[in-house]
């Protein structure tokens, strides 16, 4: 469902409901199309992601509810800083990608 809640009915079943976008209360809702097309249920990739991350002892999540606040910039700088320490093992390749882009 879009972040704009203006015009969304109070009895909205929510975008994750099996009836999302199909209820009578959904008629005329500005988010009806999004609710109808949104995937339902748990993400099927969660088991694969969990398995791949099982060997990673510490994870750092960089997120924001707003775009354009520097998440990628911060992440690349953090990976540079961690890659230059003796105690951290950086699993991302972003610092190598950034170096490649700077020199080529």
N, C-alpha and C positions, 0 to 999 in steps of 0.2 A: 504494500500500500504506500502511496506517496506520503511524504512528510507533511504535506498540507492537509490538515484535518478539517478545514473549513468545508462545510456541506456534507461531511460524512455523518450518516445517521447514528444516533446513540445506540441503536440495537445492531450495529455492524457486527457480523460474525467474525470478522478479522481475516486477514489474507491467508492464514495457515489453516483455516477451517475447510473441511471437505465441501461445505456449501458456500464458500467464499464467492461473491459476485452473483450468486444464484437466488438468494433469498429475496422475498418481496421488498424488504427494507433496502436492498441494494439498488433498486430501480432509481435512476436519476443521480446516484452517487458519483462524484467526479473520479473516484478510484475504482469503479466497477470493472473496467477493462483490465486494469492492473491485477486486481484480485482474481479475475477469471484466468489470466494467463500465468500467474505466479505458480512456481512448483509447490506441490503439497508434500507434507511429511518431512522426515529427516533427510538430510543431505546424504546421498548414497556414497559419497567419497569419504565420509568420516572414518570408517574402518581403515581405509588405505592410508589416510593422513595420520591417524593415531599410530599405526604400525611404523610408518616412516619416522615419526618423531619420538618413538619409544626410546631410542638410544641417545637422545639429546637431553642432557641433565638440566640445563637452565635455558629457558626460552624467554625472549624479550618481545613483548607485543607493542607495536607502535600503531596507534590508531587515533582517529579524530572523527567527530560527527560532522565535520565541515571539510570541504575541499580547499586546496590551495594554502594550507597552513605549514607546509614544509616537511611532511612525513617522509618523503623519499630523500630529501636533502639530509634530514636528521639521521635516517637509517644508513645512508651511505657514509656519513661522517662517523657514526657510531661503529660501523664495520671497519673503517680505516683505523680508528682508535683501538678497537679490540684486536685487529690483526697485527698491530704493532706492539702488543704486549706479549710477554713470555708465557703468561698463564692462561690466556684465552685461545681457544681454537674456534676460529670463525668458519662456519659452514657455508655461509653465503658467498657468492662469487661477485657481488656487486662492487667491491673495492677493486677487483681485477678488471671488471667491465669499465668502471670509471677511468682507471689508469689507461686502458686501451683507447678510450674515446679522447682522452687528453692528448696522448702522444701520436695518435694516427689521424 
